[in-house]
Amino acid sequence: QFKRTYSNKYPTLTDSNNSKFWNQKNIHEHVPLVNNPMANERVKLIANYLEKDNYRKILNIGFGSGDLEAQIVDSTQKFNWTGIDISSDSVRNSKNKFVKFKFYCADILKFKIPELYDTIIMSEVMEHIQPQEIFQVLNKVRNALHKNGVLIVSVPLNEGLENMINVKSNPNAHLRVYTPMIIKT
């Protein structure tokens, strides 16, 4: 029953998630972590989790401005790090800043994940995927995780997407609201 709500039969929002949109958001409108307490806390939580593990092969899907990469860059000897993002500018900047990491410019729906990973991170990504495509993405992610691998997911809560749509404003190009119950399901 639940999975049917993700079918093409239900209306979808206009998808503005493309390289041009994210070049603007990630590079030109980027808010430094020091000025964004929620993002700062999220990045620190993920970095602290990763630091507690031994060597990890990590894939960061939708790495954006590279805030997490900047947080863990001093631990590069511990990580085999790969990132993918739809923003060509984010990929170019990150390749220059974090030369020991691998970065790809790609849409997760079209990207063939090249290997298996111990940890896959999707921080503030799922809400940017059309509902009818999310299970395809999650299957792809599951197939790219080692048997006992870890998936780290974060999504915004209580952002008022429905109200934003009613006033024809969707500044972050979100396509789906997620609740704790939806994530658990």
Phi, psi and omega in degrees: 000309182301316184297332179296333179292352178256016183270173179291350182289339183265148181295148178239161177272158175296130183266109178262006184282097178216173184301317181298314179300313184283335171300316180295310183294311186285330186254304189276333180248011183300130177262120180303149182304326181298335179259005182226083187303323181292315178295320179300314179296318180298313180297317180296319179300314180294314181298317179297320177299313182294323181296331183285341180272160172283197182313130181226140172265114192239139172241123178253106181272122181075053186288345173061239185279356179081023181297318179293318178301318178296327181290327186250007187302329179287349179255023187300334179295340181273340191240138165259102194252131174231138177230145171232145178207152180281343182275115179296324178293321178297318180296313180300313180298316182292323176299323179286322183280321189239074191292341179276350181263159175256137179226142178232141173265112183195158171271128183304330179293330184256350185277131174269109181295121193286342185202183177267148183233152175282324182222134172237132182248131173229077183267114180061046182239316188303326181290352179260005181252132179304138182308320182288354179251351187296322181291327175298316179295314181295324175296318178299317179295314180302318180290341180264358179264138170302161185310315180255028182291167183241133174251123177254121182233139168222145177220153177288146177240147174056040181273348179077037181303319180301317179293321179298319180294321179299328178260015177057048178223122177219070189297339182253007176058038177282144185242353184201140172269135176242139176243165176304321181293320178296315179299315180298316181297000000 
